[in-house]
Amino acid sequence: MASPLGRLARLSLFRNARVSQLSSSNGTGTAVTPCRTAVSTTSGAILPKPKKTSFGPIRIMLVVVPFLYVGTQISKNFAALLEEHDIFVPEDDDDDD
C-alpha cells in the first residue's frame, strides 16, 4: 500500500501538470505533456464518433472455440496424470445390495 504522503505528492504533481498545460516545463525541470481532449478540437468543433469495430458471432467463435479445445486437452491430460500417479483416483464402491 502506498503511504498517504506518497499519494498526496502524486496528486499534487498531477494537478500541477493539468494547470500548466501550455508551458513546456513546470519549474522543476520535468517536461509536461499537454492534455488533449477527446471530444473537441482546439477551435471548439466536435469531433466525429470514432469507428467502432464490431465483434460478431464469427469473430467471437474464432477466439472461444480454440481456447475451449486447448483447455479441454490440458484438463484431460492433467486428469490422466493424476490418475496415473494415484493422486486422485475415485474408488469403485460396489453397492449392489
N, C-alpha and C positions, 0 to 999 in steps of 0.2 A: 504494500500500500504506500502510496506517495504521502509524504508529510504535508501538513496543511500549508507550511511555508513554501514548499516547492510548488504546490497548486496555485497559491497566490501569486508567485513570481511568474508562472506561465500565463496566468490570466492577465496580469498587468502587461506582459510583453505582447500578448495577443491584442489587447485594447490599444496599445501604443502603435502597433502595426496598422490597425484599421484607421486610426485617426490620421496618421501621416501617410495617406495613400499616394499623394502626389510627390513626396520628397524621395530622393534617391537613397538617403540613409537616415537613421533615426538618432544620430548623435553618438551612438556607442560604437560605430564602425561597422555595424552589420547592415547589409542591404535589405530593403523592404520591397517585396514584390507587390505591385498594385493588385487590388482586389477587383475582379471583373464580375459584373452582374450577368446573370444568365437569361434575363427576360427582356432587356432593352439595350439599345446601342447608346453611345455617348451623346448622340443628338436627341435621344428620347424615343426613338422609334421602337416599336415592339417587334422582337424577332419572331420569325415563323416557328411553328412547332417542330421539334426535331423528328427525324424519321424514326418510326417505331418498327423494330424487327419483330414480326410475329413468329411465335413458336407454335407451329401447327402440330397436329397429332403425328404426322410422319416424322418430323424432327424430334419430337419427344420420344417416339418409339425407337428411333435410331440411337438414342442415348440409353434409354432404360433397358431395352432387351439385352444388349451385350453385357451390361453390368449385372443384370439379374442372372444371366448364364454363368458369368465368371464367379459370382458369389455362390451360386449353387454348386459349382465344381469344387470350390475351396471348402465349402461345408461338407460335401460328400467325402472328399479326401481326408479331411481332419477327423470326421467320424470314423472312417476306416482305420486311421492311425490310432485313435483312442481304443478302438475295439481290438486291434492287433496287439497292443501293449497291455491289455486287460485293465485299463484305467477306468473306463466307464462301459461296462457290459451289462445289459439288462439280464436279470436272472429269469430262467424259464421255470416258473412255478406250475406244476401240474395240479390244477384244482379240478379234477374230474370226479367230483363226489357223486 
